[in-house]
Amino acid sequence: MNRWNTAADAAVTAIDFNWPDCDQFPHPTFKGGSEEAYVDFAAVLLQFFQQGDDFAFLAKNELFATPLLYVFPSGQIGVDTSFEQLTAQASSGSSLFAYVPSTTQAALEAYLAKMN
């Protein structure tokens, strides 16, 4: 979470994507769900992978498929995803990630290839 938060602080975004608790992953759906939220989220994800040894750390510890959850106060799971799933979605420009700049999509696609 600290590594992610450092990337969230370093990325130039209008939305705060800090990760406050382990079961409160800052998925863009819960940050307004707007086009801007998804574009900014993709920027933070890319910043996270590019920053220091974060990507190598995830690879070494086999964390690409680790569940990233957003759990509501009721206990219901709002989001259950992973870095690998998010990278695949953001790099393909699918649905809500359709407005992510092509340069960001291409960079994330390269990271996705390294995950596999």
C-alpha positions as CSV (number, residue, x, y, z in Angstrom):
1,M,0.0,0.0,0.0
2,N,2.9,2.4,0.8
3,R,4.4,1.8,-2.7
4,W,1.0,2.5,-4.3
5,N,0.4,5.6,-2.2
6,T,3.8,7.0,-3.2
7,A,2.8,6.6,-6.9
8,A,-0.6,8.1,-6.2
9,D,1.1,11.1,-4.6
10,A,3.6,11.5,-7.5
11,A,1.1,11.2,-10.4
12,V,-0.4,14.4,-11.6
13,T,-4.1,13.7,-11.2
14,A,-7.2,15.6,-10.2
15,I,-8.4,12.6,-8.1
16,D,-6.8,11.3,-5.0
17,F,-6.1,7.6,-5.5
18,N,-4.4,6.9,-2.1
19,W,-5.1,3.5,-0.7
20,P,-6.2,3.9,2.9
21,D,-6.9,0.4,4.1
22,C,-6.1,-3.0,2.6
23,D,-9.8,-3.7,1.8
24,Q,-10.3,-0.3,0.3
25,F,-8.4,-0.4,-3.0
26,P,-9.0,2.9,-4.7
27,H,-10.7,1.6,-7.8
28,P,-11.9,4.4,-10.2
29,T,-15.5,3.2,-9.8
30,F,-15.4,4.4,-6.2
31,K,-13.6,7.6,-7.1
32,G,-16.5,9.0,-9.1
33,G,-16.6,6.5,-11.9
34,S,-16.1,9.2,-14.5
35,E,-14.1,9.2,-17.6
36,E,-11.6,11.4,-15.8
37,A,-11.4,8.9,-12.9
38,Y,-10.5,6.1,-15.2
39,V,-7.9,8.1,-17.1
40,D,-6.3,9.3,-13.9
41,F,-6.3,5.8,-12.4
42,A,-4.5,4.5,-15.5
43,A,-1.9,7.2,-15.0
44,V,-1.4,6.2,-11.3
45,L,-1.1,2.5,-12.3
46,L,1.6,3.3,-14.8
47,Q,3.4,5.6,-12.3
48,F,3.3,2.7,-9.9
49,F,4.9,0.3,-12.3
50,Q,7.5,2.8,-13.4
51,Q,8.5,3.9,-10.0
52,G,11.6,2.5,-8.4
53,D,11.5,-1.3,-8.1
54,D,7.8,-1.5,-7.7
55,F,7.2,-3.7,-10.7
56,A,10.1,-6.0,-9.9
57,F,8.8,-6.2,-6.3
58,L,5.4,-7.4,-7.6
59,A,7.0,-9.9,-9.9
60,K,9.4,-11.2,-7.3
61,N,6.6,-11.7,-4.8
62,E,4.1,-13.0,-7.4
63,L,1.6,-10.3,-6.5
64,F,0.2,-9.5,-10.0
65,A,-2.9,-11.8,-9.3
66,T,-3.3,-10.9,-5.7
67,P,-6.9,-9.8,-5.0
68,L,-7.4,-6.1,-4.7
69,L,-10.7,-5.5,-2.9
70,Y,-13.0,-2.7,-2.2
71,V,-15.3,-3.9,0.7
72,F,-18.4,-1.9,1.7
73,P,-19.1,-1.3,5.4
74,S,-21.8,-3.9,5.1
75,G,-19.1,-6.5,4.2
76,Q,-20.3,-6.8,0.7
77,I,-17.4,-6.8,-1.9
78,G,-17.7,-4.0,-4.3
79,V,-14.6,-4.8,-6.4
80,D,-12.4,-7.9,-6.5
81,T,-9.7,-7.3,-9.1
82,S,-5.9,-7.6,-9.4
83,F,-3.0,-5.6,-10.9
84,E,-3.0,-8.0,-13.8
85,Q,-6.7,-7.5,-14.5
86,L,-6.6,-3.8,-14.2
87,T,-3.5,-3.6,-16.5
88,A,-5.3,-5.7,-19.1
89,Q,-8.4,-3.5,-18.9
90,A,-6.5,-0.2,-19.0
91,S,-4.1,-1.3,-21.8
92,S,-6.9,-2.5,-24.1
93,G,-8.9,0.7,-23.8
94,S,-12.0,-1.5,-23.0
95,S,-15.2,0.1,-21.8
96,L,-14.6,2.6,-19.0
97,F,-10.8,2.8,-19.9
98,A,-11.7,3.9,-23.5
99,Y,-10.4,7.4,-23.0
100,V,-7.0,6.5,-21.6
101,P,-4.3,8.1,-23.9
102,S,-2.8,5.7,-26.4
103,T,0.7,6.3,-25.0
104,T,-0.5,5.2,-21.5
105,Q,-2.3,2.2,-23.0
106,A,0.9,1.1,-24.9
107,A,3.1,1.5,-21.8
108,L,0.6,-0.6,-19.7
109,E,0.4,-3.2,-22.5
110,A,4.2,-3.6,-22.3
111,Y,3.9,-4.2,-18.6
112,L,1.1,-6.7,-19.1
113,A,3.4,-8.6,-21.5
114,K,6.1,-8.7,-18.8
115,M,3.5,-10.1,-16.3
116,N,2.9,-13.2,-18.5
